[in-house]
Amino acid sequence: MRCVLVIDDSQSCRAAVRLAFESDTTQVIEAVDGEQGLLAAGPHAPDVIVMGMSLAVVHGADLVRGLRIAAPSAQIIVVSSEAVCPHAMEAGADAVVTRPVCATTLRSIARPRTAA
């Protein structure tokens, strides 16, 4: 089963990501801050991580770097109010999308799980 981890303090953003991905073949895990996201990343081994940049506890580029360690094969998509987020990309994010979150955009960016 494919796993998507969404880390955002915005309930509406988490709901949009859930609606975009959740299905019989995809599980969506939610975290409301960076610390919860890092704790969830390891055991759930997400295929895709959708995260905000301005979160409590661990945030921004530090969170991206931590997620790269906790879930090295995950695709990290940053949701930001800015179209260009160089700190996220330099830290290892795969893509940046702007708010409000668009389900179609997220699904088109998220790469399918590769066969093992």
C-alpha positions as CSV (number, residue, x, y, z in Angstrom):
1,M,0.0,0.0,0.0
2,R,1.2,3.5,-0.9
3,C,1.7,5.9,2.0
4,V,1.4,9.7,2.0
5,L,2.4,11.7,5.0
6,V,1.0,15.2,5.3
7,I,2.7,17.6,7.8
8,D,0.9,20.9,8.2
9,D,-0.7,22.9,11.0
10,S,-3.6,23.8,8.7
11,Q,-6.5,21.4,9.0
12,S,-7.8,22.5,5.6
13,C,-4.4,21.7,3.9
14,R,-4.3,18.3,5.6
15,A,-7.9,17.7,4.4
16,A,-7.1,18.7,0.9
17,V,-4.1,16.3,0.8
18,R,-6.2,13.5,2.2
19,L,-8.9,14.1,-0.4
20,A,-6.2,14.2,-3.2
21,F,-4.6,10.9,-2.3
22,E,-6.6,8.6,0.1
23,S,-8.0,5.5,-1.6
24,D,-8.1,1.8,-1.2
25,T,-4.4,1.7,-2.3
26,T,-3.1,4.8,-0.5
27,Q,-3.0,5.5,3.2
28,V,-2.7,9.1,4.4
29,I,-1.0,9.8,7.7
30,E,-1.4,13.3,9.3
31,A,1.0,15.3,11.5
32,V,0.3,18.8,12.8
33,D,3.9,19.9,13.4
34,G,7.4,19.0,12.3
35,E,8.3,16.9,15.4
36,Q,5.2,14.7,14.8
37,G,6.1,14.5,11.1
38,L,9.6,13.3,11.8
39,L,8.3,10.7,14.3
40,A,5.8,9.4,11.8
41,A,8.2,9.3,8.8
42,G,10.4,6.5,10.0
43,P,7.9,3.8,11.0
44,H,5.4,4.6,8.1
45,A,8.1,4.8,5.4
46,P,6.0,7.2,3.3
47,D,6.3,7.3,-0.5
48,V,5.3,10.9,-0.6
49,I,5.5,13.7,2.1
50,V,3.5,16.9,1.7
51,M,4.6,19.5,4.2
52,G,4.2,23.1,5.1
53,M,7.3,25.3,5.7
54,S,6.2,27.3,8.7
55,L,5.5,24.7,11.4
56,A,5.9,24.5,15.1
57,V,9.0,22.8,16.8
58,V,10.9,21.7,13.6
59,H,10.2,23.6,10.4
60,G,11.5,24.7,7.1
61,A,14.7,23.5,5.7
62,D,15.6,21.8,9.0
63,L,12.5,19.6,8.6
64,V,13.3,18.8,5.0
65,R,16.8,17.7,6.0
66,G,15.4,15.6,8.9
67,L,12.9,13.9,6.6
68,R,15.6,13.1,4.1
69,I,17.3,11.1,6.9
70,A,14.1,9.6,8.3
71,A,12.5,8.7,5.0
72,P,15.3,8.8,2.4
73,S,13.3,7.4,-0.5
74,A,10.2,9.6,0.0
75,Q,9.3,12.3,-2.5
76,I,9.0,15.6,-0.5
77,I,6.6,18.2,-1.8
78,V,6.6,21.5,0.1
79,V,3.5,23.7,0.3
80,S,4.3,27.3,0.5
81,S,2.8,30.7,0.1
82,E,5.7,31.5,-2.2
83,A,6.0,30.0,-5.7
84,V,9.8,29.8,-5.3
85,C,11.2,28.4,-2.0
86,P,15.0,28.0,-2.6
87,H,15.7,27.0,1.0
88,A,13.4,24.0,0.7
89,M,14.9,22.9,-2.6
90,E,18.5,23.4,-1.3
91,A,17.6,21.2,1.7
92,G,16.4,18.4,-0.5
93,A,12.7,19.0,-1.4
94,D,11.6,17.6,-4.7
95,A,8.9,20.2,-5.5
96,V,7.2,23.3,-4.2
97,V,3.5,24.1,-4.7
98,T,1.7,27.2,-3.7
99,R,-1.2,27.6,-1.4
100,P,-4.1,27.0,-1.7
101,V,-3.4,23.3,-2.2
102,C,-4.8,21.9,-5.5
103,A,-5.5,18.2,-5.5
104,T,-4.9,17.9,-9.2
105,T,-1.5,19.6,-9.0
106,L,-0.5,17.4,-6.1
107,R,-1.5,14.2,-7.9
108,S,0.4,15.3,-11.0
109,I,3.6,16.0,-9.1
110,A,3.6,13.0,-6.9
111,R,5.4,10.2,-8.7
112,P,4.0,6.7,-8.6
113,R,5.7,4.2,-6.4
114,T,8.4,2.3,-8.1
115,A,8.4,-1.5,-8.1
116,A,10.9,-3.1,-5.7
